[in-house]
Amino acid sequence: MKVRQGDVFKVILKANHSTGYSWQWENKPDKSIIDSVYVDYVLSDKTITGAGGNEIWEFKANRKGEQKLIMLYKRPWEKEEANEKREILIKVE
């Protein structure tokens, strides 16, 4: 994904919080080229109990360079490996 320095951009990931699972940013460095500024969860159907939805992560491109986002879909209290893993390369121009 290519973005410009200063841009705020979204990463949308399928999720179902009723199962206890959520997305976690695994490899967040101390001084980041990008940083998360907002996270939200939106149900796909509010009338169905246990329905899934999307986690919407907003990031800001702080400075030029490349950074890989590693996102893990897991229960925060479990030590086992993640149920799912997504890697997204962000290029800030």
MOHUKA-V427746 format. One record per residue. N is the residue number from 0. NEAR is the number of other C-alpha atoms within 10 Angstrom. D_LAST is the distance of its C-alpha to the last C-alpha in Angstrom with 1 decimal. Layout:
# MOHUKA-V427746
N_NEAR_D_LAST + N_NEAR_D_LAST
This chain:
# MOHUKA-V427746
0_10_10.7 + 1_11_7.3 + 2_15_6.3 + 3_15_4.8 + 4_17_5.9 + 5_15_9.6 + 6_13_10.0 + 7_16_13.0 + 8_17_13.4 + 9_14_16.5 + 10_13_17.8 + 11_14_21.4 + 12_16_23.9 + 13_16_27.6 + 14_22_30.0 + 15_20_33.6 + 16_18_34.2 + 17_12_38.0 + 18_12_38.0 + 19_12_36.6 + 20_18_33.3 + 21_21_29.9 + 22_26_26.3 + 23_16_25.4 + 24_13_22.1 + 25_12_23.5 + 26_12_21.0 + 27_17_19.8 + 28_10_19.3 + 29_7_20.6 + 30_8_17.4 + 31_15_14.6 + 32_20_10.8 + 33_27_11.8 + 34_16_15.3 + 35_16_17.8 + 36_11_19.1 + 37_11_21.7 + 38_14_23.6 + 39_10_26.3 + 40_18_28.8 + 41_15_30.1 + 42_17_33.2 + 43_14_33.6 + 44_11_37.3 + 45_11_38.7 + 46_8_42.3 + 47_9_42.3 + 48_8_42.8 + 49_13_40.4 + 50_15_38.0 + 51_19_34.5 + 52_19_31.3 + 53_18_27.6 + 54_21_25.7 + 55_18_22.7 + 56_18_20.1 + 57_16_17.7 + 58_18_14.7 + 59_21_12.6 + 60_22_9.0 + 61_17_10.3 + 62_16_8.1 + 63_15_5.3 + 64_14_6.8 + 65_16_8.8 + 66_17_11.7 + 67_14_14.6 + 68_16_16.5 + 69_16_20.2 + 70_20_22.2 + 71_20_26.0 + 72_22_28.6 + 73_20_31.6 + 74_18_34.3 + 75_13_33.5 + 76_8_37.0 + 77_9_37.3 + 78_8_36.6 + 79_9_36.6 + 80_11_33.6 + 81_16_31.3 + 82_12_32.5 + 83_10_29.1 + 84_14_25.8 + 85_12_22.3 + 86_10_19.4 + 87_12_15.9 + 88_12_12.9 + 89_17_9.7 + 90_19_6.3 + 91_21_3.8 + 92_13_0.0
